[in-house]
Every structure is written in C-alpha cells, then in structure tokens.
Amino acid sequence: MTIRALYGAGSDSVKLPPGISAIGAIWFLPALLWALIIVKYAISVKYGFIFIFFNVIVSYIFSKYIWLPLSIQAGGVAAIFVYIG
C-alpha cells in the first residue's frame, strides 16, 4: 500500500513498474504539492510562463513512457492550471 501511494498513479493506464497497481484518487495530493512548488518557482523568475509551458510539455511527453513516483508528471501538467488560477 505504501509503495502504491508513493507512485500515486490514478489509473492502470500509465506505465507502472511490475507489481504496482493504481491507488485511485490519492494521486491528487502529491500532484498538487508539485504543482505549487513549480508555480512558486515560476513566479519568482522572469518569463516564468515559458518555464511552466516547457514543464507541461516535458511532463506530458515523459508520462507516456515512464511514470515517476509522487505524481511528479501529473503535478507538472497541473502547474499550468495553478498558474492560470
């Protein structure tokens, strides 16, 4: 259960390591944490919106090949919504 929570995958459609299954809706909490960290950094630098856009593209593309623990990629994509909001 702990390993599943650390990976934080919401569904089995992502590429998870063998023996790890989806945890459900708990993926939202670490993803929100990462999104807030990314946006906090982006608003402190000049042209932070470019950093956000680049982060969204990279997170989305890499999520098709491998899923990183702690919902890092989901947080990267969610950062654009936090930034706009």
PyMOL Python script that loads the backbone (N, CA, C, O; Angstrom):
from pymol import cmd

cmd.read_pdbstr("""\
ATOM      1  N   MET A   1       0.823  -1.194   0.000  1.00  0.00           N
ATOM      2  CA  MET A   1       0.000   0.000   0.000  1.00  0.00           C
ATOM      3  C   MET A   1       0.868   1.261   0.000  1.00  0.00           C
ATOM      4  O   MET A   1       0.545   2.224  -0.694  1.00  0.00           O
ATOM      5  N   THR A   2       1.950   1.271   0.756  1.00  0.00           N
ATOM      6  CA  THR A   2       2.805   2.445   0.837  1.00  0.00           C
ATOM      7  C   THR A   2       3.477   2.730  -0.501  1.00  0.00           C
ATOM      8  O   THR A   2       3.552   3.883  -0.925  1.00  0.00           O
ATOM      9  N   ILE A   3       3.963   1.695  -1.162  1.00  0.00           N
ATOM     10  CA  ILE A   3       4.608   1.879  -2.465  1.00  0.00           C
ATOM     11  C   ILE A   3       3.587   2.392  -3.474  1.00  0.00           C
ATOM     12  O   ILE A   3       3.902   3.257  -4.292  1.00  0.00           O
ATOM     13  N   ARG A   4       2.374   1.868  -3.422  1.00  0.00           N
ATOM     14  CA  ARG A   4       1.325   2.341  -4.329  1.00  0.00           C
ATOM     15  C   ARG A   4       1.045   3.819  -4.086  1.00  0.00           C
ATOM     16  O   ARG A   4       0.859   4.574  -5.040  1.00  0.00           O
ATOM     17  N   ALA A   5       1.013   4.239  -2.835  1.00  0.00           N
ATOM     18  CA  ALA A   5       0.762   5.642  -2.514  1.00  0.00           C
ATOM     19  C   ALA A   5       1.918   6.523  -2.966  1.00  0.00           C
ATOM     20  O   ALA A   5       1.691   7.653  -3.400  1.00  0.00           O
ATOM     21  N   LEU A   6       3.154   6.036  -2.875  1.00  0.00           N
ATOM     22  CA  LEU A   6       4.296   6.825  -3.327  1.00  0.00           C
ATOM     23  C   LEU A   6       4.277   7.024  -4.835  1.00  0.00           C
ATOM     24  O   LEU A   6       4.632   8.098  -5.319  1.00  0.00           O
ATOM     25  N   TYR A   7       3.872   6.014  -5.578  1.00  0.00           N
ATOM     26  CA  TYR A   7       3.789   6.180  -7.033  1.00  0.00           C
ATOM     27  C   TYR A   7       2.609   7.058  -7.412  1.00  0.00           C
ATOM     28  O   TYR A   7       2.695   7.817  -8.378  1.00  0.00           O
ATOM     29  N   GLY A   8       1.541   6.975  -6.694  1.00  0.00           N
ATOM     30  CA  GLY A   8       0.426   7.884  -6.890  1.00  0.00           C
ATOM     31  C   GLY A   8      -0.194   7.859  -8.265  1.00  0.00           C
ATOM     32  O   GLY A   8      -0.617   8.905  -8.758  1.00  0.00           O
ATOM     33  N   ALA A   9      -0.267   6.722  -8.898  1.00  0.00           N
ATOM     34  CA  ALA A   9      -0.900   6.615 -10.216  1.00  0.00           C
ATOM     35  C   ALA A   9      -2.402   6.463 -10.029  1.00  0.00           C
ATOM     36  O   ALA A   9      -2.853   5.611  -9.263  1.00  0.00           O
ATOM     37  N   GLY A  10      -3.169   7.277 -10.720  1.00  0.00           N
ATOM     38  CA  GLY A  10      -4.622   7.241 -10.580  1.00  0.00           C
ATOM     39  C   GLY A  10      -5.275   6.110 -11.335  1.00  0.00           C
ATOM     40  O   GLY A  10      -6.381   5.698 -10.987  1.00  0.00           O
ATOM     41  N   SER A  11      -4.622   5.598 -12.362  1.00  0.00           N
ATOM     42  CA  SER A  11      -5.209   4.508 -13.144  1.00  0.00           C
ATOM     43  C   SER A  11      -4.113   3.567 -13.619  1.00  0.00           C
ATOM     44  O   SER A  11      -2.926   3.885 -13.552  1.00  0.00           O
ATOM     45  N   ASP A  12      -4.530   2.419 -14.095  1.00  0.00           N
ATOM     46  CA  ASP A  12      -3.566   1.439 -14.594  1.00  0.00           C
ATOM     47  C   ASP A  12      -3.131   1.721 -16.023  1.00  0.00           C
ATOM     48  O   ASP A  12      -2.378   0.937 -16.601  1.00  0.00           O
ATOM     49  N   SER A  13      -3.589   2.822 -16.603  1.00  0.00           N
ATOM     50  CA  SER A  13      -3.239   3.123 -17.991  1.00  0.00           C
ATOM     51  C   SER A  13      -1.830   3.676 -18.151  1.00  0.00           C
ATOM     52  O   SER A  13      -1.325   3.750 -19.272  1.00  0.00           O
ATOM     53  N   VAL A  14      -1.186   4.063 -17.061  1.00  0.00           N
ATOM     54  CA  VAL A  14       0.187   4.567 -17.138  1.00  0.00           C
ATOM     55  C   VAL A  14       1.160   3.408 -16.992  1.00  0.00           C
ATOM     56  O   VAL A  14       0.784   2.337 -16.514  1.00  0.00           O
ATOM     57  N   LYS A  15       2.394   3.612 -17.395  1.00  0.00           N
ATOM     58  CA  LYS A  15       3.428   2.575 -17.344  1.00  0.00           C
ATOM     59  C   LYS A  15       4.007   2.482 -15.936  1.00  0.00           C
ATOM     60  O   LYS A  15       4.922   3.229 -15.587  1.00  0.00           O
ATOM     61  N   LEU A  16       3.482   1.576 -15.137  1.00  0.00           N
ATOM     62  CA  LEU A  16       3.963   1.377 -13.777  1.00  0.00           C
ATOM     63  C   LEU A  16       4.912   0.191 -13.725  1.00  0.00           C
ATOM     64  O   LEU A  16       4.814  -0.717 -14.551  1.00  0.00           O
ATOM     65  N   PRO A  17       5.831   0.186 -12.764  1.00  0.00           N
ATOM     66  CA  PRO A  17       6.705  -0.975 -12.598  1.00  0.00           C
ATOM     67  C   PRO A  17       5.881  -2.215 -12.252  1.00  0.00           C
ATOM     68  O   PRO A  17       4.769  -2.097 -11.739  1.00  0.00           O
ATOM     69  N   PRO A  18       6.417  -3.389 -12.527  1.00  0.00           N
ATOM     70  CA  PRO A  18       5.683  -4.623 -12.212  1.00  0.00           C
ATOM     71  C   PRO A  18       5.370  -4.721 -10.720  1.00  0.00           C
ATOM     72  O   PRO A  18       6.205  -4.386  -9.880  1.00  0.00           O
ATOM     73  N   GLY A  19       4.187  -5.174 -10.406  1.00  0.00           N
ATOM     74  CA  GLY A  19       3.777  -5.365  -9.016  1.00  0.00           C
ATOM     75  C   GLY A  19       3.163  -4.152  -8.365  1.00  0.00           C
ATOM     76  O   GLY A  19       2.746  -4.226  -7.209  1.00  0.00           O
ATOM     77  N   ILE A  20       3.090  -3.035  -9.066  1.00  0.00           N
ATOM     78  CA  ILE A  20       2.490  -1.827  -8.508  1.00  0.00           C
ATOM     79  C   ILE A  20       1.217  -1.522  -9.293  1.00  0.00           C
ATOM     80  O   ILE A  20       1.233  -1.443 -10.522  1.00  0.00           O
ATOM     81  N   SER A  21       0.136  -1.356  -8.577  1.00  0.00           N
ATOM     82  CA  SER A  21      -1.135  -1.045  -9.230  1.00  0.00           C
ATOM     83  C   SER A  21      -1.574   0.367  -8.858  1.00  0.00           C
ATOM     84  O   SER A  21      -0.961   1.020  -8.014  1.00  0.00           O
ATOM     85  N   ALA A  22      -2.625   0.816  -9.491  1.00  0.00           N
ATOM     86  CA  ALA A  22      -3.124   2.180  -9.266  1.00  0.00           C
ATOM     87  C   ALA A  22      -3.675   2.320  -7.850  1.00  0.00           C
ATOM     88  O   ALA A  22      -4.173   1.355  -7.271  1.00  0.00           O
ATOM     89  N   ILE A  23      -3.582   3.522  -7.303  1.00  0.00           N
ATOM     90  CA  ILE A  23      -4.022   3.780  -5.944  1.00  0.00           C
ATOM     91  C   ILE A  23      -5.380   4.467  -5.907  1.00  0.00           C
ATOM     92  O   ILE A  23      -6.066   4.411  -4.886  1.00  0.00           O
ATOM     93  N   GLY A  24      -5.778   5.109  -6.990  1.00  0.00           N
ATOM     94  CA  GLY A  24      -7.056   5.807  -7.012  1.00  0.00           C
ATOM     95  C   GLY A  24      -6.848   7.309  -6.932  1.00  0.00           C
ATOM     96  O   GLY A  24      -5.898   7.843  -7.505  1.00  0.00           O
ATOM     97  N   ALA A  25      -7.726   7.982  -6.231  1.00  0.00           N
ATOM     98  CA  ALA A  25      -7.747   9.443  -6.228  1.00  0.00           C
ATOM     99  C   ALA A  25      -6.666  10.093  -5.374  1.00  0.00           C
ATOM    100  O   ALA A  25      -6.549  11.318  -5.383  1.00  0.00           O
ATOM    101  N   ILE A  26      -5.881   9.330  -4.646  1.00  0.00           N
ATOM    102  CA  ILE A  26      -4.849   9.924  -3.793  1.00  0.00           C
ATOM    103  C   ILE A  26      -3.726  10.568  -4.609  1.00  0.00           C
ATOM    104  O   ILE A  26      -2.930  11.320  -4.047  1.00  0.00           O
ATOM    105  N   TRP A  27      -3.637  10.298  -5.907  1.00  0.00           N
ATOM    106  CA  TRP A  27      -2.607  10.888  -6.757  1.00  0.00           C
ATOM    107  C   TRP A  27      -2.700  12.413  -6.749  1.00  0.00           C
ATOM    108  O   TRP A  27      -1.715  13.096  -7.028  1.00  0.00           O
ATOM    109  N   PHE A  28      -3.873  12.944  -6.432  1.00  0.00           N
ATOM    110  CA  PHE A  28      -4.095  14.385  -6.498  1.00  0.00           C
ATOM    111  C   PHE A  28      -3.259  15.148  -5.469  1.00  0.00           C
ATOM    112  O   PHE A  28      -2.797  16.253  -5.754  1.00  0.00           O
ATOM    113  N   LEU A  29      -3.062  14.590  -4.306  1.00  0.00           N
ATOM    114  CA  LEU A  29      -2.362  15.319  -3.243  1.00  0.00           C
ATOM    115  C   LEU A  29      -0.894  15.573  -3.551  1.00  0.00           C
ATOM    116  O   LEU A  29      -0.463  16.722  -3.460  1.00  0.00           O
ATOM    117  N   PRO A  30      -0.096  14.561  -3.915  1.00  0.00           N
ATOM    118  CA  PRO A  30       1.291  14.885  -4.279  1.00  0.00           C
ATOM    119  C   PRO A  30       1.383  15.698  -5.574  1.00  0.00           C
ATOM    120  O   PRO A  30       2.302  16.500  -5.734  1.00  0.00           O
ATOM    121  N   ALA A  31       0.442  15.497  -6.495  1.00  0.00           N
ATOM    122  CA  ALA A  31       0.458  16.279  -7.739  1.00  0.00           C
ATOM    123  C   ALA A  31       0.228  17.758  -7.431  1.00  0.00           C
ATOM    124  O   ALA A  31       0.878  18.621  -8.020  1.00  0.00           O
ATOM    125  N   LEU A  32      -0.678  18.050  -6.527  1.00  0.00           N
ATOM    126  CA  LEU A  32      -0.926  19.443  -6.142  1.00  0.00           C
ATOM    127  C   LEU A  32       0.294  20.048  -5.457  1.00  0.00           C
ATOM    128  O   LEU A  32       0.622  21.212  -5.685  1.00  0.00           O
ATOM    129  N   LEU A  33       0.955  19.273  -4.632  1.00  0.00           N
ATOM    130  CA  LEU A  33       2.185  19.754  -3.990  1.00  0.00           C
ATOM    131  C   LEU A  33       3.224  20.129  -5.036  1.00  0.00           C
ATOM    132  O   LEU A  33       3.808  21.210  -4.964  1.00  0.00           O
ATOM    133  N   TRP A  34       3.468  19.243  -6.019  1.00  0.00           N
ATOM    134  CA  TRP A  34       4.445  19.531  -7.071  1.00  0.00           C
ATOM    135  C   TRP A  34       4.034  20.735  -7.903  1.00  0.00           C
ATOM    136  O   TRP A  34       4.873  21.562  -8.262  1.00  0.00           O
ATOM    137  N   ALA A  35       2.748  20.835  -8.210  1.00  0.00           N
ATOM    138  CA  ALA A  35       2.270  21.974  -8.994  1.00  0.00           C
ATOM    139  C   ALA A  35       2.521  23.283  -8.250  1.00  0.00           C
ATOM    140  O   ALA A  35       2.943  24.270  -8.854  1.00  0.00           O
ATOM    141  N   LEU A  36       2.267  23.295  -6.960  1.00  0.00           N
ATOM    142  CA  LEU A  36       2.504  24.506  -6.174  1.00  0.00           C
ATOM    143  C   LEU A  36       3.989  24.865  -6.104  1.00  0.00           C
ATOM    144  O   LEU A  36       4.344  26.041  -6.176  1.00  0.00           O
ATOM    145  N   ILE A  37       4.849  23.869  -5.965  1.00  0.00           N
ATOM    146  CA  ILE A  37       6.298  24.110  -5.933  1.00  0.00           C
ATOM    147  C   ILE A  37       6.768  24.677  -7.268  1.00  0.00           C
ATOM    148  O   ILE A  37       7.546  25.631  -7.302  1.00  0.00           O
ATOM    149  N   ILE A  38       6.298  24.092  -8.366  1.00  0.00           N
ATOM    150  CA  ILE A  38       6.695  24.555  -9.699  1.00  0.00           C
ATOM    151  C   ILE A  38       6.220  25.985  -9.942  1.00  0.00           C
ATOM    152  O   ILE A  38       6.977  26.805 -10.462  1.00  0.00           O
ATOM    153  N   VAL A  39       4.990  26.290  -9.576  1.00  0.00           N
ATOM    154  CA  VAL A  39       4.454  27.633  -9.796  1.00  0.00           C
ATOM    155  C   VAL A  39       5.142  28.650  -8.890  1.00  0.00           C
ATOM    156  O   VAL A  39       5.395  29.779  -9.312  1.00  0.00           O
ATOM    157  N   LYS A  40       5.444  28.272  -7.667  1.00  0.00           N
ATOM    158  CA  LYS A  40       6.156  29.190  -6.771  1.00  0.00           C
ATOM    159  C   LYS A  40       7.505  29.575  -7.367  1.00  0.00           C
ATOM    160  O   LYS A  40       7.915  30.733  -7.282  1.00  0.00           O
ATOM    161  N   TYR A  41       8.194  28.611  -7.966  1.00  0.00           N
ATOM    162  CA  TYR A  41       9.454  28.920  -8.620  1.00  0.00           C
ATOM    163  C   TYR A  41       9.223  29.778  -9.869  1.00  0.00           C
ATOM    164  O   TYR A  41       9.970  30.724 -10.119  1.00  0.00           O
ATOM    165  N   ALA A  42       8.209  29.455 -10.636  1.00  0.00           N
ATOM    166  CA  ALA A  42       7.958  30.158 -11.901  1.00  0.00           C
ATOM    167  C   ALA A  42       7.610  31.624 -11.691  1.00  0.00           C
ATOM    168  O   ALA A  42       7.994  32.465 -12.505  1.00  0.00           O
ATOM    169  N   ILE A  43       6.900  31.948 -10.628  1.00  0.00           N
ATOM    170  CA  ILE A  43       6.547  33.351 -10.417  1.00  0.00           C
ATOM    171  C   ILE A  43       7.718  34.163  -9.870  1.00  0.00           C
ATOM    172  O   ILE A  43       7.663  35.392  -9.836  1.00  0.00           O
ATOM    173  N   SER A  44       8.781  33.471  -9.438  1.00  0.00           N
ATOM    174  CA  SER A  44       9.944  34.194  -8.917  1.00  0.00           C
ATOM    175  C   SER A  44      10.990  34.491  -9.989  1.00  0.00           C
ATOM    176  O   SER A  44      11.949  35.216  -9.728  1.00  0.00           O
ATOM    177  N   VAL A  45      10.818  33.942 -11.187  1.00  0.00           N
ATOM    178  CA  VAL A  45      11.784  34.178 -12.258  1.00  0.00           C
ATOM    179  C   VAL A  45      11.128  34.962 -13.387  1.00  0.00           C
ATOM    180  O   VAL A  45       9.907  34.969 -13.539  1.00  0.00           O
ATOM    181  N   LYS A  46      11.967  35.615 -14.166  1.00  0.00           N
ATOM    182  CA  LYS A  46      11.464  36.347 -15.320  1.00  0.00           C
ATOM    183  C   LYS A  46      11.029  35.343 -16.387  1.00  0.00           C
ATOM    184  O   LYS A  46      11.700  34.334 -16.604  1.00  0.00           O
ATOM    185  N   TYR A  47       9.924  35.616 -17.041  1.00  0.00           N
ATOM    186  CA  TYR A  47       9.340  34.731 -18.057  1.00  0.00           C
ATOM    187  C   TYR A  47       9.006  33.356 -17.484  1.00  0.00           C
ATOM    188  O   TYR A  47       9.305  32.326 -18.088  1.00  0.00           O
ATOM    189  N   GLY A  48       8.394  33.361 -16.333  1.00  0.00           N
ATOM    190  CA  GLY A  48       8.018  32.110 -15.687  1.00  0.00           C
ATOM    191  C   GLY A  48       6.995  31.314 -16.471  1.00  0.00           C
ATOM    192  O   GLY A  48       6.945  30.088 -16.364  1.00  0.00           O
ATOM    193  N   PHE A  49       6.178  31.999 -17.260  1.00  0.00           N
ATOM    194  CA  PHE A  49       5.171  31.283 -18.051  1.00  0.00           C
ATOM    195  C   PHE A  49       5.830  30.370 -19.089  1.00  0.00           C
ATOM    196  O   PHE A  49       5.261  29.341 -19.453  1.00  0.00           O
ATOM    197  N   ILE A  50       7.015  30.735 -19.564  1.00  0.00           N
ATOM    198  CA  ILE A  50       7.734  29.862 -20.502  1.00  0.00           C
ATOM    199  C   ILE A  50       8.217  28.607 -19.765  1.00  0.00           C
ATOM    200  O   ILE A  50       8.165  27.503 -20.308  1.00  0.00           O
ATOM    201  N   PHE A  51       8.679  28.782 -18.548  1.00  0.00           N
ATOM    202  CA  PHE A  51       9.092  27.645 -17.730  1.00  0.00           C
ATOM    203  C   PHE A  51       7.911  26.712 -17.480  1.00  0.00           C
ATOM    204  O   PHE A  51       8.052  25.493 -17.572  1.00  0.00           O
ATOM    205  N   ILE A  52       6.753  27.277 -17.166  1.00  0.00           N
ATOM    206  CA  ILE A  52       5.542  26.474 -16.947  1.00  0.00           C
ATOM    207  C   ILE A  52       5.176  25.710 -18.207  1.00  0.00           C
ATOM    208  O   ILE A  52       4.909  24.510 -18.148  1.00  0.00           O
ATOM    209  N   PHE A  53       5.160  26.393 -19.349  1.00  0.00           N
ATOM    210  CA  PHE A  53       4.787  25.757 -20.612  1.00  0.00           C
ATOM    211  C   PHE A  53       5.749  24.622 -20.952  1.00  0.00           C
ATOM    212  O   PHE A  53       5.311  23.544 -21.354  1.00  0.00           O
ATOM    213  N   PHE A  54       7.043  24.849 -20.797  1.00  0.00           N
ATOM    214  CA  PHE A  54       8.049  23.821 -21.065  1.00  0.00           C
ATOM    215  C   PHE A  54       7.868  22.633 -20.127  1.00  0.00           C
ATOM    216  O   PHE A  54       7.977  21.482 -20.549  1.00  0.00           O
ATOM    217  N   ASN A  55       7.595  22.909 -18.875  1.00  0.00           N
ATOM    218  CA  ASN A  55       7.389  21.863 -17.882  1.00  0.00           C
ATOM    219  C   ASN A  55       6.172  21.007 -18.220  1.00  0.00           C
ATOM    220  O   ASN A  55       6.207  19.787 -18.060  1.00  0.00           O
ATOM    221  N   VAL A  56       5.102  21.637 -18.682  1.00  0.00           N
ATOM    222  CA  VAL A  56       3.894  20.894 -19.070  1.00  0.00           C
ATOM    223  C   VAL A  56       4.199  19.960 -20.232  1.00  0.00           C
ATOM    224  O   VAL A  56       3.812  18.792 -20.208  1.00  0.00           O
ATOM    225  N   ILE A  57       4.884  20.461 -21.237  1.00  0.00           N
ATOM    226  CA  ILE A  57       5.189  19.649 -22.419  1.00  0.00           C
ATOM    227  C   ILE A  57       6.082  18.458 -22.037  1.00  0.00           C
ATOM    228  O   ILE A  57       5.807  17.327 -22.436  1.00  0.00           O
ATOM    229  N   VAL A  58       7.135  18.707 -21.276  1.00  0.00           N
ATOM    230  CA  VAL A  58       8.055  17.639 -20.888  1.00  0.00           C
ATOM    231  C   VAL A  58       7.354  16.607 -19.999  1.00  0.00           C
ATOM    232  O   VAL A  58       7.536  15.404 -20.189  1.00  0.00           O
ATOM    233  N   SER A  59       6.569  17.060 -19.049  1.00  0.00           N
ATOM    234  CA  SER A  59       5.861  16.134 -18.157  1.00  0.00           C
ATOM    235  C   SER A  59       4.886  15.264 -18.926  1.00  0.00           C
ATOM    236  O   SER A  59       4.786  14.063 -18.676  1.00  0.00           O
ATOM    237  N   TYR A  60       4.175  15.860 -19.850  1.00  0.00           N
ATOM    238  CA  TYR A  60       3.199  15.100 -20.635  1.00  0.00           C
ATOM    239  C   TYR A  60       3.879  14.053 -21.519  1.00  0.00           C
ATOM    240  O   TYR A  60       3.439  12.905 -21.580  1.00  0.00           O
ATOM    241  N   ILE A  61       4.941  14.450 -22.193  1.00  0.00           N
ATOM    242  CA  ILE A  61       5.626  13.511 -23.094  1.00  0.00           C
ATOM    243  C   ILE A  61       6.262  12.370 -22.307  1.00  0.00           C
ATOM    244  O   ILE A  61       6.117  11.211 -22.696  1.00  0.00           O
ATOM    245  N   PHE A  62       6.963  12.664 -21.213  1.00  0.00           N
ATOM    246  CA  PHE A  62       7.621  11.611 -20.454  1.00  0.00           C
ATOM    247  C   PHE A  62       6.633  10.676 -19.767  1.00  0.00           C
ATOM    248  O   PHE A  62       6.957   9.515 -19.519  1.00  0.00           O
ATOM    249  N   SER A  63       5.430  11.163 -19.453  1.00  0.00           N
ATOM    250  CA  SER A  63       4.445  10.296 -18.804  1.00  0.00           C
ATOM    251  C   SER A  63       3.966   9.186 -19.734  1.00  0.00           C
ATOM    252  O   SER A  63       3.418   8.188 -19.267  1.00  0.00           O
ATOM    253  N   LYS A  64       4.162   9.341 -21.028  1.00  0.00           N
ATOM    254  CA  LYS A  64       3.790   8.291 -21.974  1.00  0.00           C
ATOM    255  C   LYS A  64       4.759   7.113 -21.944  1.00  0.00           C
ATOM    256  O   LYS A  64       4.406   6.013 -22.370  1.00  0.00           O
ATOM    257  N   TYR A  65       5.973   7.331 -21.446  1.00  0.00           N
ATOM    258  CA  TYR A  65       6.998   6.302 -21.456  1.00  0.00           C
ATOM    259  C   TYR A  65       7.287   5.709 -20.085  1.00  0.00           C
ATOM    260  O   TYR A  65       7.527   4.506 -19.975  1.00  0.00           O
ATOM    261  N   ILE A  66       7.268   6.523 -19.042  1.00  0.00           N
ATOM    262  CA  ILE A  66       7.560   6.051 -17.688  1.00  0.00           C
ATOM    263  C   ILE A  66       6.809   6.943 -16.707  1.00  0.00           C
ATOM    264  O   ILE A  66       6.639   8.139 -16.945  1.00  0.00           O
ATOM    265  N   TRP A  67       6.365   6.355 -15.612  1.00  0.00           N
ATOM    266  CA  TRP A  67       5.658   7.110 -14.588  1.00  0.00           C
ATOM    267  C   TRP A  67       6.571   7.269 -13.389  1.00  0.00           C
ATOM    268  O   TRP A  67       7.001   6.278 -12.799  1.00  0.00           O
ATOM    269  N   LEU A  68       6.872   8.508 -13.021  1.00  0.00           N
ATOM    270  CA  LEU A  68       7.740   8.777 -11.881  1.00  0.00           C
ATOM    271  C   LEU A  68       6.942   8.766 -10.585  1.00  0.00           C
ATOM    272  O   LEU A  68       5.751   9.077 -10.595  1.00  0.00           O
ATOM    273  N   PRO A  69       7.577   8.415  -9.470  1.00  0.00           N
ATOM    274  CA  PRO A  69       6.862   8.403  -8.193  1.00  0.00           C
ATOM    275  C   PRO A  69       6.406   9.794  -7.775  1.00  0.00           C
ATOM    276  O   PRO A  69       6.863  10.802  -8.313  1.00  0.00           O
ATOM    277  N   LEU A  70       5.513   9.827  -6.824  1.00  0.00           N
ATOM    278  CA  LEU A  70       4.994  11.050  -6.194  1.00  0.00           C
ATOM    279  C   LEU A  70       4.237  11.952  -7.171  1.00  0.00           C
ATOM    280  O   LEU A  70       4.136  13.157  -6.940  1.00  0.00           O
ATOM    281  N   SER A  71       3.721  11.404  -8.228  1.00  0.00           N
ATOM    282  CA  SER A  71       2.911  12.150  -9.204  1.00  0.00           C
ATOM    283  C   SER A  71       3.613  13.397  -9.718  1.00  0.00           C
ATOM    284  O   SER A  71       2.983  14.441  -9.889  1.00  0.00           O
ATOM    285  N   ILE A  72       4.898  13.294  -9.962  1.00  0.00           N
ATOM    286  CA  ILE A  72       5.675  14.439 -10.430  1.00  0.00           C
ATOM    287  C   ILE A  72       5.166  14.911 -11.784  1.00  0.00           C
ATOM    288  O   ILE A  72       5.028  16.113 -12.010  1.00  0.00           O
ATOM    289  N   GLN A  73       4.886  13.981 -12.679  1.00  0.00           N
ATOM    290  CA  GLN A  73       4.425  14.379 -14.011  1.00  0.00           C
ATOM    291  C   GLN A  73       3.018  14.966 -13.969  1.00  0.00           C
ATOM    292  O   GLN A  73       2.725  15.926 -14.681  1.00  0.00           O
ATOM    293  N   ALA A  74       2.158  14.400 -13.149  1.00  0.00           N
ATOM    294  CA  ALA A  74       0.813  14.957 -13.025  1.00  0.00           C
ATOM    295  C   ALA A  74       0.881  16.372 -12.446  1.00  0.00           C
ATOM    296  O   ALA A  74       0.117  17.249 -12.850  1.00  0.00           O
ATOM    297  N   GLY A  75       1.786  16.590 -11.510  1.00  0.00           N
ATOM    298  CA  GLY A  75       1.984  17.930 -10.955  1.00  0.00           C
ATOM    299  C   GLY A  75       2.547  18.897 -11.974  1.00  0.00           C
ATOM    300  O   GLY A  75       2.209  20.080 -11.972  1.00  0.00           O
ATOM    301  N   GLY A  76       3.415  18.389 -12.853  1.00  0.00           N
ATOM    302  CA  GLY A  76       3.963  19.240 -13.909  1.00  0.00           C
ATOM    303  C   GLY A  76       2.887  19.726 -14.863  1.00  0.00           C
ATOM    304  O   GLY A  76       2.889  20.885 -15.276  1.00  0.00           O
ATOM    305  N   VAL A  77       1.979  18.845 -15.206  1.00  0.00           N
ATOM    306  CA  VAL A  77       0.879  19.235 -16.094  1.00  0.00           C
ATOM    307  C   VAL A  77      -0.126  20.115 -15.347  1.00  0.00           C
ATOM    308  O   VAL A  77      -0.664  21.063 -15.918  1.00  0.00           O
ATOM    309  N   ALA A  78      -0.377  19.808 -14.095  1.00  0.00           N
ATOM    310  CA  ALA A  78      -1.331  20.590 -13.307  1.00  0.00           C
ATOM    311  C   ALA A  78      -0.819  21.995 -13.002  1.00  0.00           C
ATOM    312  O   ALA A  78      -1.604  22.879 -12.659  1.00  0.00           O
ATOM    313  N   ALA A  79       0.481  22.204 -13.123  1.00  0.00           N
ATOM    314  CA  ALA A  79       1.058  23.515 -12.805  1.00  0.00           C
ATOM    315  C   ALA A  79       0.479  24.617 -13.687  1.00  0.00           C
ATOM    316  O   ALA A  79       0.365  25.760 -13.242  1.00  0.00           O
ATOM    317  N   ILE A  80       0.117  24.303 -14.909  1.00  0.00           N
ATOM    318  CA  ILE A  80      -0.442  25.337 -15.766  1.00  0.00           C
ATOM    319  C   ILE A  80      -1.787  25.815 -15.252  1.00  0.00           C
ATOM    320  O   ILE A  80      -2.119  26.994 -15.376  1.00  0.00           O
ATOM    321  N   PHE A  81      -2.566  24.905 -14.673  1.00  0.00           N
ATOM    322  CA  PHE A  81      -3.865  25.285 -14.130  1.00  0.00           C
ATOM    323  C   PHE A  81      -3.706  26.104 -12.847  1.00  0.00           C
ATOM    324  O   PHE A  81      -4.457  27.052 -12.614  1.00  0.00           O
ATOM    325  N   VAL A  82      -2.730  25.737 -12.020  1.00  0.00           N
ATOM    326  CA  VAL A  82      -2.456  26.520 -10.815  1.00  0.00           C
ATOM    327  C   VAL A  82      -1.935  27.900 -11.190  1.00  0.00           C
ATOM    328  O   VAL A  82      -2.296  28.889 -10.554  1.00  0.00           O
ATOM    329  N   TYR A  83      -1.099  27.979 -12.204  1.00  0.00           N
ATOM    330  CA  TYR A  83      -0.528  29.251 -12.651  1.00  0.00           C
ATOM    331  C   TYR A  83      -1.604  30.180 -13.198  1.00  0.00           C
ATOM    332  O   TYR A  83      -1.601  31.378 -12.912  1.00  0.00           O
ATOM    333  N   ILE A  84      -2.514  29.632 -13.975  1.00  0.00           N
ATOM    334  CA  ILE A  84      -3.605  30.449 -14.530  1.00  0.00           C
ATOM    335  C   ILE A  84      -4.553  30.911 -13.444  1.00  0.00           C
ATOM    336  O   ILE A  84      -5.043  32.040 -13.459  1.00  0.00           O
ATOM    337  N   GLY A  85      -4.803  30.011 -12.494  1.00  0.00           N
ATOM    338  CA  GLY A  85      -5.761  30.321 -11.418  1.00  0.00           C
ATOM    339  C   GLY A  85      -5.192  31.269 -10.429  1.00  0.00           C
ATOM    340  O   GLY A  85      -5.865  31.632  -9.464  1.00  0.00           O
TER     341      GLY A  85
END
""", "prot")
cmd.dss("prot")
cmd.show_as("cartoon", "prot")
cmd.util.cbc("prot")
cmd.orient("prot")
